[in-house]
Amino acid sequence: MSKKKEQRVLLNEEIRAPQVRCIGDDGTQYGIISRDEALDIAEEKGLDLVLIAPDAKPPVCKIMDYGKFKYQQEKKKKEAKKKQTKIEVKEIKLSVKIAQNDIDYKVKHAREFLEKGKHVKFRVFLRGREMAHPEAGVEVLEKIIPLIEDIGEVEKKPHQEGRYINMMVVPKKEEKKK
């Protein structure tokens, strides 16, 4: 997860442009005025002059309470984070020489995870000479599909990644009843 670099906001005397397009705190358009005039208007109201669009010709500034604005932005971010859902992936490891009762036992666990709304990743590890016949690993995963298709759906079909044959299963989406 990479954080994008936030551009530093220029306030009041930090603004270097001689002319600015000024917008009031209530949406009033002051037009193109000198920076000093805009600062005077902001000072009269007890607010800050904030540079909004530095690349515009002339730069656009808004008169606002910057502390309050920053607080509102943080509040919105926290609210958005609360609504975010994190997907949990459970991994179930198998081997090529697995017995049917062991498959049933592993599928029972997978069904429990799917009922809880978690994603399940099945992995078959290929050892030594098994690498020469990866289709054997695919066959193991193909046996699992009919056992879980009533509760989950295969998001990624069995495919090889290095020494592993992987398959991703997600819970079925229940249609909303009207």
Secondary structure as UniProt FT lines:
FT   HELIX           12..14
FT   STRAND          19..23
FT   TURN            25..26
FT   STRAND          29..34
FT   HELIX           35..45
FT   STRAND          48..53
FT   TURN            54..55
FT   STRAND          60..64
FT   HELIX           66..83
FT   STRAND          89..95
FT   TURN            96..97
FT   HELIX           100..115
FT   TURN            116..117
FT   STRAND          119..125
FT   HELIX           128..132
FT   HELIX           135..148
FT   TURN            149..151
FT   STRAND          152..161
FT   TURN            162..163
FT   STRAND          164..171
//
